[in-house]
Amino acid sequence: MITDFELIRWKTTAHVCGIDEAGRGPLAGPVVAAAVVFPRWFHPGSGVLDQLNDSKKLSARVRDELAPEIKTHAACWAVAVVEPEIIDRINILQATMLAMNRAVEALAVQPELLLVDGNRFKTHLTIPYETIVKGDSKVFSIAAASVLAKTRRDEIMTGYSKSWPEYGFDRHFGYGTVEHVEAIRLHGRCPLHRQSFRLKKLGEK
C-alpha cells in the first residue's frame, strides 16, 4: 500500500512520520495516538504489511497480525494515551492534538516531516507537517499509525472490562452502541466515562 506520498517526500526527507489517532468518538475511555517512521524507501513487499490500510477497514484479526509487523519493520514508533479526565478538562479535539504531539515526542528518532491524518493539527513542535484527509487509506505510515493506535486502545478497553464488566467495554470499546447506552441507563456512568459527552437518548443536555 506504499504510495507516492512517502516516495515523493523521501527524495528530500529521510525521516517521514505518519500520525493517526483512535478514540475521538467513544463515550468512554482514552484517546490514543500513534506515530510511525519507516526506514527510507521502505516497501512492504508481499508479506503481511501488504494488507495495511485504514484500521477501520480491517478486521480485528488482521489488525492484530499487522501490529507486531509494523513494530518490527518501523525505524521507530510510539503510542501516547490521553485519559478521560483530561478529555473532559480540555475537550476531545485538544486532547487528540495532545496525544499526537506526545506520540511524536516519544519517538526514538526525530522526524523531519509529519504526515497527519485529517484536516486539522496543532503543535508546539518545530517540525514541518502536512494534514491529509483520509490519510489512513492513502499513506502507508499513517495507516500503520492507525493500526497501532486502534490495537492499543482496544487492549486498554478490554482490560477495563475486567473492572467494569457491566458495560461490555471488551465488545464496543466505549462507542455509543445500543448495548452501551442501555448499560449507562441501568448503571450510570463509571470513572472511565467522559463526563463532558452528553447523551440525548438519555435526556442529557
C-alpha positions, 0 to 999 in steps of 0.5 A: 500500500506504499504510495507516492506520498512517502516516495515523493517526500523521501527524495528530500526527507529521510525521516517521514512520520505518519500520525493517526489517532483512535478514540475521538468518538467513544463515550468512554475511555482514552484517546490514543495516538500513534506515530510511525517512521519507516526506514527510507524507501521502505516497501512492504513487499508481499508479506503481511504489511501488504494488507495495511490500510485504514484500521477501520477497514480491517478486521480485528484479526488482521489488525492484530497480525499487522501490529507486531509487523509494523513494530518490527519493520518501523525505524521507530514508533510510539503510542501516547494515551490521553485519559478521560479526565483530561478529555473532559478538562480540555475537550476531545479535539485538544486532547487528540492534538495532545496525544499526537504531539506526545506520540511524536515526542516519544519517538526514538528518532526525530522526524523531519516531516509529519504526515497527519491524518485529517484536516486539522493539527496543532503543535508546539513542535518545530517540525514541518507537517502536512494534514491529509484527509483520509490519510489512513487509506492513502499513506502507508505510515499513517495507516500503520499509525492507525493500526497501532493506535486502534490495537492499543486502545482496544487492549486498554478497553478490554482490560477495563472490562475486567473492572467494569464488566457491566458495560461490555467495554471488551465488545464496543470499546466505549462507542455509543452502541445500543448495548452501551447506552442501555448499560449507562441507563441501568448503571450510570456512568463509571470513572472511565466515562467522559463526563463532558459527552452528553447523551440525548437518548438519555435526556442529557443536555 
